[in-house]
């Protein structure tokens, strides 16, 4: 039973990462007329913030499946807003950059969150409880446990590798911006395989904190 719950959260994380990446990419195409990378990691088509949001919503809202819609909306509103703020702040502290900025929108907090997108979180929470969570439960029951075991652990292995490589590549990118030369073979490898041009293409929507006025 515990493994089924664990697999459920991994599936949700994976699907939300991919869907988030796809939605962001399509939105950029519709809004700007061109395709631009919106992924969080150097290899996989994953938007980690969406995956984290999906897991968080599931963990919190699983206790409120029978609650009134306004209560689900309010909880999702608050949880999504806090999660989005923490993700933005964490990226700024660790990497010195941000992937989104709402400073131009009304009722924003430090450009990290704003009323409009918090309302979206509330609406998403209702859809999550009434549609997405029931479909996920059916999917988990449909997929054999042996197959789930293979799929889940294969994804976890890939994700850990991709996330770790992405982190060191981003940190080395920041060091190059500061003019620091490579000091070991790993940094030489990163400079050769993840140069500035490639990193800018991967994280096309990322901006240094110094470029943003708040």
Secondary structure, DSSP 8 states (H G I E B T S, - for coil): -HHHHHHHHHHHHHHHHHHHHHHHHHHHHHHHSS-----SSSSS---HHHHHHHHHHHHHHTT-TTS-HHHHHHHHHHHHHHHHHHHHHHHHHHHSEES---TTSSSEETTTEEHHHHHHHHHHHHHIIIIIHHHHHHHHHHS-HHHHHHHHHHHHHHHHHHHHHHHHHHHHHHHHHTT----SHHHHHHHHHS-HHHHHHHTTT-EEGGG---
